């Protein structure tokens, strides 16, 4: 990938995030008031907020039991201002800066994996231009921190995969714990790193068990305090989740619910806006995106039939394990509640975009395959332009 291409994607992604941060009115991002109030309580009280003490703050209080790292960091950035609006705008800027970190890390990952140019370009196009991720990384949310932390862990585990030492595992445990105490979805890193240790054939089985024990113990020590705090405060290790999902209907887990989960997740992964993702593009847009997605899945099937062409999929098992863990945790969460939010899959955005791009590439005629990255970039830009028009008409 050329320097100019990298700058183009980084610059375009940055400009679009600034535009959407301006278009979305204050506190109209997903749970923005709740995220800000959490940081404000930490700043004022110098401790984690107890939801039981603020019964009148709902729905602003529906984040108070969430992992605290993002809010602790946010409280540092807002301490100079007493204006909620200015504090919100400051944290929106922080989200955009954290996206720049995530984008750079994604670039380092695809370079480390030695992806072909077309995969690298297509993957980074998603990280820069995916509409919902643009909104998610230009408003106030703990997702802004959990994505770059996850990418940091991915990069380090790939770098350290050739030689695993207790020192490496200690750092991986620290990164895992920091991710978990930013958002519970950080748990996907645990099975990924355990598989990394299992695949480390340079060590005997007893040594691998010992290394896995070190990693699990350190991760537990560094992150369990938050689970314990929740249990002592709310009598639940995960806190009163029903407080933040009370507005979502509880639907029996059956085929109809699975359909609703797929439908909601698909739409909110690609492009959705508004406080409750209620602002969408016309239905035919999602239908076309569904056709492209199905098309790419057939391409992946074709790709995997030829062992000589499937080296990328084989050589990056660790990231695939992280993706599988992400999807599994997502569905486990939705078994009880119905909250199909595609942003929960952004931790695996690199894997998802690479799979989507590979599928399109290998089911496209050879004569036009070179244009797949350009097609994806233009398509994502069109969706964002449409989103700008939609939000301008809705809010202004």
C-alpha positions in Angstrom: 0.0 0.0 0.0 1.3 3.4 -1.0 1.7 6.3 1.4 -0.8 8.3 -0.6 -3.4 5.6 -0.3 -2.9 5.4 3.5 -3.2 9.2 3.8 -6.3 9.3 1.6 -8.1 6.7 3.7 -7.0 8.2 7.0 -7.8 11.8 5.8 -11.2 10.8 4.4 -12.1 8.9 7.5 -11.1 11.8 9.7 -13.1 14.3 7.6 -16.2 12.2 7.6 -16.0 11.7 11.4 -15.7 15.5 11.9 -18.7 16.0 9.6 -20.9 13.5 11.4 -19.8 14.8 14.8 -21.1 18.2 13.7 -24.3 16.8 12.1 -25.4 14.8 15.1 -26.8 17.1 17.7 -25.4 17.1 21.2 -26.5 14.1 23.3 -28.1 12.4 20.2 -25.5 9.7 19.8 -26.1 6.2 21.3 -26.5 6.8 25.1 -24.3 9.8 24.9 -25.8 11.4 28.0 -25.4 8.2 30.0 -21.7 7.9 29.0 -21.0 11.5 29.9 -22.8 11.3 33.2 -20.7 8.3 34.2 -17.5 10.3 33.6 -19.0 13.3 35.4 -19.7 11.2 38.5 -16.2 9.8 38.6 -14.9 13.4 38.3 -17.1 14.7 41.0 -17.0 11.8 43.5 -13.6 10.2 42.7 -15.2 6.8 42.7 -17.4 4.6 40.6 -21.1 5.6 40.6 -23.6 3.4 42.3 -26.8 3.1 40.2 -28.8 2.4 43.4 -28.0 5.9 44.6 -29.4 7.6 41.4 -32.8 6.2 40.8 -34.0 9.5 39.2 -31.2 9.5 36.6 -32.6 6.9 34.3 -32.0 6.5 31.4 -28.8 8.5 32.0 -27.9 5.9 34.7 -28.1 2.9 32.5 -24.3 2.8 32.0 -23.2 3.2 35.6 -22.4 -0.5 36.1 -20.4 -0.8 32.9 -16.6 -1.4 33.0 -15.0 1.9 34.1 -11.8 2.4 32.3 -13.2 4.5 29.4 -15.0 6.7 31.9 -12.0 7.1 34.2 -9.9 8.3 31.2 -12.8 10.5 30.0 -13.0 12.2 33.4 -9.4 13.4 33.0 -10.3 15.1 29.7 -13.4 16.9 31.0 -12.1 18.2 34.3 -11.2 21.7 33.0 -14.8 22.5 31.9 -18.1 22.6 33.8 -20.2 22.9 30.7 -21.8 19.5 29.7 -21.9 20.6 26.1 -18.2 21.5 26.0 -17.4 18.2 27.9 -19.4 16.3 25.3 -17.6 18.0 22.4 -14.3 17.3 24.1 -15.1 13.6 24.4 -16.2 13.5 20.8 -12.8 14.8 19.8 -11.3 12.1 22.0 -13.3 9.4 20.1 -12.0 10.7 16.8 -8.4 10.6 18.0 -8.9 7.1 19.3 -10.2 6.1 15.9 -7.0 7.4 14.4 -5.1 5.1 16.7 -7.3 2.2 15.8 -6.8 2.9 12.1 -3.0 3.0 12.4 -3.1 -0.3 14.4 -5.3 -1.9 11.7 -2.7 -0.8 9.1 0.1 -2.3 11.2 -1.8 -5.6 11.5 -2.5 -6.0 7.8 1.2 -5.2 7.1 2.3 -7.7 9.7 0.0 -10.4 8.2 1.5 -9.6 4.7 -1.9 -9.3 3.2 -2.0 -8.8 -0.6 -2.4 -5.1 -1.6 -6.1 -5.6 -2.6 -7.0 -7.2 0.8 -5.1 -4.5 2.8 -6.7 -1.7 0.9 -10.2 -3.2 1.2 -9.8 -3.9 4.9 -8.6 -0.5 5.7 -11.4 1.0 3.6 -13.9 -0.6 6.0 -12.0 0.6 9.1 -12.0 4.1 7.7 -15.4 4.4 5.9 -17.9 1.9 7.3 -20.8 4.3 8.1 -21.9 2.9 11.5 -18.3 2.8 12.7 -17.9 6.4 11.6 -20.8 7.4 13.8 -19.6 5.1 16.6 -16.1 6.7 16.6 -17.3 10.3 16.4 -19.7 10.3 19.3 -19.2 9.6 23.0 -19.2 5.9 23.7 -16.9 3.3 25.4 -16.6 1.6 22.1 -14.2 4.3 21.1 -11.6 2.9 23.5 -12.4 -0.9 23.4 -11.7 -1.1 19.6 -8.1 0.3 19.7 -7.4 -1.7 22.8 -8.5 -4.9 21.0 -6.4 -4.0 18.0 -3.4 -3.4 20.2 -3.8 -6.8 21.7 -4.2 -8.4 18.3 -1.0 -6.8 17.1 1.0 -7.8 20.1 -0.2 -11.4 20.2 0.7 -11.7 16.5 4.1 -10.2 17.1 4.7 -12.5 20.1 3.3 -15.7 18.6 6.8 -16.8 17.4 8.2 -16.8 20.9 5.9 -16.9 23.9 7.5 -16.0 27.3 6.1 -15.2 30.7 6.9 -11.6 30.1 4.9 -11.6 26.8 2.0 -13.3 28.6 2.1 -10.8 31.4 1.7 -7.9 28.9 -1.0 -9.8 27.1 -2.8 -10.4 30.4 -2.6 -6.6 31.1 -3.9 -5.7 27.7 -6.7 -8.3 28.1 -7.7 -7.0 31.5 -7.6 -3.3 30.3 -9.9 -4.3 27.4 -12.3 -6.2 29.7 -12.6 -3.3 32.1 -13.4 -1.1 29.2 -16.1 -3.3 27.8 -17.2 -6.8 28.6 -16.8 -7.9 25.0 -13.1 -7.8 25.7 -13.6 -11.4 27.0 -13.1 -12.6 23.4 -9.4 -12.1 23.8 -9.1 -14.9 26.4 -9.9 -17.9 24.1 -7.8 -16.3 21.4 -4.7 -16.1 23.5 -5.3 -19.6 25.0 -5.4 -20.9 21.4 -2.2 -19.0 20.8 -0.5 -20.8 23.7 -1.9 -24.1 22.6 -0.4 -23.7 19.1 3.0 -22.9 20.5 4.7 -26.2 19.6 8.1 -25.1 20.7 7.0 -25.8 24.3 6.0 -29.1 25.8 2.4 -29.6 26.8 3.2 -29.2 30.6 4.9 -25.9 29.8 2.0 -24.7 27.7 -0.3 -25.5 30.5 1.9 -23.5 32.8 2.0 -20.6 30.5 -1.8 -20.7 30.1 -2.1 -20.7 33.9 0.1 -17.6 34.2 -2.0 -15.8 31.6 -5.3 -16.7 33.2 -4.2 -15.9 36.7 -2.8 -12.5 35.8 -5.9 -11.6 33.7 -8.1 -12.7 36.6 -6.2 -10.7 39.2 -6.2 -7.5 37.0 -9.8 -7.6 36.0 -11.8 -9.5 38.7 -12.0 -6.5 41.0 -14.6 -4.9 38.7 -16.8 -8.1 38.7 -16.4 -8.2 42.5 -17.4 -4.6 42.8 -20.5 -5.2 40.8 -21.4 -8.3 42.9 -21.0 -6.4 46.1 -23.0 -3.4 44.8 -25.7 -5.1 42.7 -25.6 -8.8 43.7 -24.6 -9.6 40.1 -21.1 -10.0 38.6 -22.2 -8.2 35.5 -24.4 -5.6 37.2 -28.0 -4.9 36.6 -27.9 -5.4 32.8 -31.7 -5.1 32.7 -31.3 -1.4 33.5 -29.8 -0.7 30.1 -31.8 -3.2 28.1 -35.2 -2.5 29.7 -36.5 -0.7 26.6 -35.7 -3.7 24.5 -38.4 -6.4 24.3 -37.6 -9.8 25.9 -38.4 -12.3 23.1 -38.3 -16.1 23.6 -35.3 -17.6 22.0 -36.6 -19.2 18.8 -36.1 -19.1 15.1 -38.1 -15.8 14.9 -35.8 -14.2 17.4 -32.7 -15.5 15.5 -34.2 -13.8 12.4 -34.7 -10.6 14.3 -31.1 -10.7 15.6 -29.7 -11.2 12.2 -31.8 -8.5 10.7 -31.1 -5.9 13.4 -27.4 -6.8 13.6 -27.0 -6.6 9.8 -28.6 -3.1 9.5 -26.8 -1.6 12.5 -23.4 -3.0 11.5 -23.6 -1.4 8.0 -25.4 1.9 8.4 -27.7 3.3 11.1 -28.0 6.6 12.9 -29.9 8.1 15.8 -30.1 7.5 19.6 -31.6 4.1 19.1 -30.3 3.4 15.6 -33.8 4.3 14.3 -32.6 6.5 11.4 -32.0 4.2 8.5 -31.4 4.5 4.7 -34.2 3.2 2.4 -34.9 -0.6 2.7 -33.5 -1.4 -0.8 -30.1 -0.2 0.3 -29.9 -2.9 2.9 -31.3 -5.4 0.4 -28.4 -4.6 -2.0 -26.0 -4.9 0.9 -27.5 -8.3 1.8 -27.0 -9.4 -1.8 -23.3 -8.3 -1.7 -22.8 -10.1 1.6 -24.3 -13.4 0.3 -22.3 -13.0 -2.8 -19.1 -12.6 -0.7 -20.0 -15.7 1.3 -20.2 -17.8 -1.9 -16.9 -16.3 -2.9 -15.4 -17.5 0.4 -16.7 -21.0 -0.2 -15.1 -21.0 -3.6 -11.9 -19.7 -2.1 -11.7 -22.4 0.6 -12.2 -25.2 -1.9 -8.7 -24.7 -3.3 -6.2 -25.4 -0.5 -3.4 -23.6 -2.4 -5.4 -20.4 -2.5 -6.6 -20.5 1.1 -3.3 -19.8 2.8 -4.5 -16.6 4.3 -7.4 -18.2 6.1 -5.1 -20.9 7.4 -2.3 -18.7 8.5 -4.5 -16.4 10.6 -6.4 -18.8 12.7 -5.9 -16.6 15.8 -7.9 -13.7 14.3 -10.6 -16.2 13.2 -10.8 -17.5 16.8 -11.3 -13.9 18.0 -14.1 -13.4 15.4 -15.8 -16.7 16.4 -15.6 -15.7 20.0 -17.0 -12.3 19.3 -20.0 -13.7 17.4 -20.6 -16.4 20.1 -20.5 -13.8 22.9 -22.9 -11.6 20.9 -25.5 -14.4 20.5 -25.1 -15.5 24.2 -25.9 -11.9 25.2 -29.0 -11.9 22.9 -30.4 -15.2 24.1 -31.9 -13.4 27.1 -32.2 -9.9 25.8 -33.0 -8.7 22.3 -30.3 -6.1 21.6 -28.9 -6.8 18.1 -26.4 -4.0 17.7 -23.8 -4.5 15.0 -21.3 -2.2 16.8 -20.6 -5.0 19.2 -18.8 -6.8 16.3 -16.5 -3.9 15.6 -13.8 -5.6 17.7 -13.6 -8.0 14.7 -13.9 -5.4 12.0 -10.5 -6.3 10.5 -11.5 -10.0 10.2 -15.0 -9.3 8.9 -13.8 -6.8 6.3 -11.1 -9.1 5.1 -13.5 -12.0 4.7 -16.0 -9.8 2.9 -13.3 -8.5 0.6 -11.8 -12.0 -0.2 -15.3 -13.3 -0.9 -16.1 -10.5 -3.4 -12.7 -10.8 -5.0 -12.8 -14.6 -5.7 -16.4 -14.6 -7.0 -15.6 -11.6 -9.4 -14.4 -12.3 -12.9 -10.6 -12.1 -13.1 -10.7 -9.3 -15.6 -12.3 -6.9 -13.1 -10.9 -8.2 -9.8 -8.4 -5.4 -9.6 -11.3 -2.9 -9.2 -12.8 -4.6 -6.1 -11.1 -2.2 -3.6 -12.1 0.8 -5.6 -15.7 -0.5 -5.8 -15.7 -0.9 -2.0 -14.3 2.5 -1.4 -16.8 4.2 -3.8 -19.7 2.2 -2.3 -18.8 3.1 1.3 -18.4 6.8 0.3 -21.8 6.8 -1.4 -23.4 5.4 1.7 -21.8 8.1 3.8 -22.9 10.9 1.4 -26.4 9.4 1.6 -26.0 9.4 5.4 -25.0 13.1 5.5 -28.1 14.0 3.4 -30.3 11.8 5.6 -29.1 13.3 8.9 -29.1 16.9 7.5 -32.8 16.4 6.6 -33.6 14.8 9.9 -31.9 17.1 12.3 -31.6 20.4 10.4 
